[in-house]
Amino acid sequence: MSGRQGGKAKPLKAPKKERKDMDEDDKAFMEKKKAEAAAKKEMAAKAAKGGPLVSGGIKKSGKK
């Protein structure tokens, strides 16, 4: 017996959605989203170059 006998079978793929024409609000939203993504990527690159941001905490000397 297969594990999926009873119940309604799910479709393999979802039907394609219609592409609607974008109005001015949608275009502005997409531009804002792209700008935010670019800014986020730039900040991540700067953070990777800078090294560790936090250099505190408890330091152990190695002696017991």
C-alpha positions as CSV (number, residue, x, y, z in Angstrom):
1,M,0.0,0.0,0.0
2,S,1.2,3.4,-0.8
3,G,1.4,6.1,1.9
4,R,-0.9,8.4,0.0
5,Q,-4.1,6.5,-0.9
6,G,-6.9,8.4,0.8
7,G,-7.9,12.0,0.4
8,K,-7.6,14.4,-2.4
9,A,-4.4,14.3,-4.5
10,K,-2.5,17.6,-4.7
11,P,-1.7,19.0,-8.2
12,L,1.9,18.7,-9.3
13,K,2.3,22.4,-10.3
14,A,0.4,25.5,-9.4
15,P,-1.2,27.2,-12.4
16,K,0.7,30.2,-13.8
17,K,-0.5,33.5,-12.5
18,E,-1.4,36.3,-14.9
19,R,1.0,39.1,-15.2
20,K,-0.8,42.4,-14.6
21,D,0.3,45.7,-15.8
22,M,2.2,47.7,-13.2
23,D,0.8,51.1,-12.3
24,E,2.9,54.0,-10.9
25,D,2.5,52.8,-7.3
26,D,3.8,49.3,-8.2
27,K,6.8,50.8,-10.1
28,A,7.7,53.1,-7.2
29,F,7.5,50.2,-4.8
30,M,9.7,48.0,-6.9
31,E,12.3,50.9,-7.3
32,K,12.3,51.4,-3.5
33,K,12.7,47.7,-2.9
34,K,15.7,47.5,-5.3
35,A,17.3,50.6,-3.7
36,E,16.9,49.0,-0.2
37,A,18.4,45.7,-1.4
38,A,21.4,47.5,-2.9
39,A,21.9,49.5,0.3
40,K,21.7,46.3,2.4
41,K,24.2,44.6,0.1
42,E,26.6,47.6,0.4
43,M,26.3,47.6,4.2
44,A,27.0,43.9,4.3
45,A,30.1,44.4,2.2
46,K,31.3,47.2,4.5
47,A,30.7,45.0,7.6
48,A,32.7,42.1,6.1
49,K,35.7,44.4,5.5
50,G,35.7,46.0,8.9
51,G,36.4,42.9,10.9
52,P,34.9,42.1,14.3
53,L,32.4,44.7,15.6
54,V,32.5,43.6,19.2
55,S,35.9,42.9,20.8
56,G,34.9,42.7,24.4
57,G,33.7,40.0,26.8
58,I,35.5,37.7,29.2
59,K,39.1,36.9,28.2
60,K,40.7,33.8,29.6
61,S,44.5,33.9,30.2
62,G,45.2,30.2,29.8
63,K,46.7,29.9,33.3
64,K,44.8,27.9,35.9
